Amino acid sequence: MEDLKFRVQAHSENSTKTIVKARGFEIVLDEPESLGGTNQGANPVEYMLAAFCGCINVMGHVIAKEMNFELRSLKIKMCGNLNPERLFGSSFEERAGYKGIDVSIEPDCDAPIEVLEKWLKNIEDRCPVSDNLSNTTPISLLLKGKFHSLKMSELA
């Protein structure tokens, strides 16, 4: 099977608010007022948790169908802690991202616990978002555009 390619485009509306286009959808990201934003959308790390919840939901239903049990619904709670010092540049002792993510999944189904344990392992193994959060994914940042050339002395 050929690789699937997903694309998004984004632009900044202000220093904390980003508008992302994904297919025909618009996603608004912003910071809460306590972090200098205007609170007009979830922030990037909240969207990361939301994406993980969405992936668990899709994979949970796909795998339940494959395992021949009815998954009527799924409740997912997720929580992650991160130290904001690195992102604000006040310390570089700890990583910028989540230290860990706790996930609680409550399926509404009649499957026995042994089946659900296998189901959960399959979700963790096959969920692309879980894979990206658990493993290093190569990222290539490319600077594009027209720039005014300044000498280092002009920046001081």
Secondary structure, DSSP 8 states (H G I E B T S, - for coil): --------EEEESSSS-EEEEETTEEEEE---GGGTS--SS--HHHHHHHHHHHHHHHHHHHHHHHTT--EEEEEEEEEEE--TTTTTTS--SS-SS-SEEEEEEEEEE---HHHHHHHHHHHHHH-HHHHHHHS---------S------HHHH-
